[in-house]
């Protein structure tokens, strides 16, 4: 499809000891997916990315949150829960390669 683009952007933030990503149509939708009330974008704690490897993971399942340990280079894994600044990874969730 010529000119077809995803209506989603990929957003990144740190929650606890994890780098988390989500494909969402807006910053507000990303904050909701992360379960966060405070606008992390306005204070520089969340941002959008165009990194091809990260975008491939998030855009494969828009609205789903993925995480990996910060600065680990490990693959992102599906998040099953975010609670009080802690991330719980899905036991059998997809583990996808990225840089």
C-alpha positions in Angstrom: 0.0 0.0 0.0 1.7 3.2 -1.1 1.9 5.8 1.5 0.5 3.6 4.3 1.9 4.5 7.7 1.0 3.3 11.1 -1.1 5.8 13.0 1.0 4.8 16.0 4.2 6.2 17.4 6.5 4.3 19.6 7.2 5.7 23.1 9.9 4.8 25.6 10.2 5.3 29.4 11.9 3.8 32.4 9.8 2.1 35.0 11.8 0.7 37.9 14.8 -1.1 36.5 13.2 -1.6 33.0 13.2 0.3 29.8 9.6 0.0 28.6 8.1 0.6 25.1 4.6 0.9 23.7 3.1 1.8 20.3 0.3 4.2 20.8 -1.6 6.9 18.9 -0.8 9.6 21.4 1.4 10.4 24.5 -1.8 10.2 26.6 -2.5 6.6 25.3 1.1 5.6 26.1 0.8 6.9 29.6 -2.4 5.0 30.1 -0.8 1.8 28.8 2.0 2.3 31.3 -0.6 3.0 34.0 1.0 6.4 34.8 -0.9 9.5 35.7 1.9 12.1 35.6 3.0 13.5 32.3 6.5 12.0 31.9 6.8 13.6 28.5 6.7 17.1 29.9 9.6 16.4 32.3 11.7 14.5 29.8 11.2 11.1 31.3 9.4 9.7 28.3 10.0 10.2 24.6 9.2 8.9 21.1 11.7 6.9 19.2 12.3 6.0 15.6 14.8 3.3 16.3 13.9 0.6 13.7 14.5 -2.4 16.0 12.5 -1.0 18.9 9.7 0.2 16.6 9.5 -3.3 15.0 8.8 -4.8 18.4 6.2 -2.3 19.6 4.4 -1.9 16.3 3.9 -5.7 16.1 1.4 -5.3 19.0 0.2 -1.8 19.4 -1.1 -1.0 22.9 0.9 -3.8 24.4 3.8 -2.8 26.7 7.2 -4.5 26.3 10.2 -4.2 28.6 13.8 -5.2 29.1 16.3 -4.4 31.8 17.9 -1.0 31.3 21.1 -0.9 29.3 21.0 -4.7 29.0 20.7 -5.1 25.2 18.4 -8.1 25.9 15.3 -8.7 23.8 12.1 -6.9 24.8 9.5 -9.1 26.5 5.8 -8.6 26.9 4.7 -7.0 30.2 1.9 -8.7 32.1 1.6 -6.1 34.8 3.0 -2.7 36.0 2.4 -1.9 39.6 3.9 0.7 41.9 6.9 1.2 39.7 7.6 -2.5 39.2 7.3 -4.4 35.9 6.2 -8.0 35.7 7.2 -9.7 32.5 4.9 -12.3 31.0 6.2 -15.8 31.6 5.5 -17.1 28.1 5.2 -13.8 26.4 6.9 -13.1 23.1 10.6 -12.4 23.4 11.5 -10.4 20.4 15.0 -9.4 19.2 16.1 -5.8 19.1 19.4 -4.1 19.5 
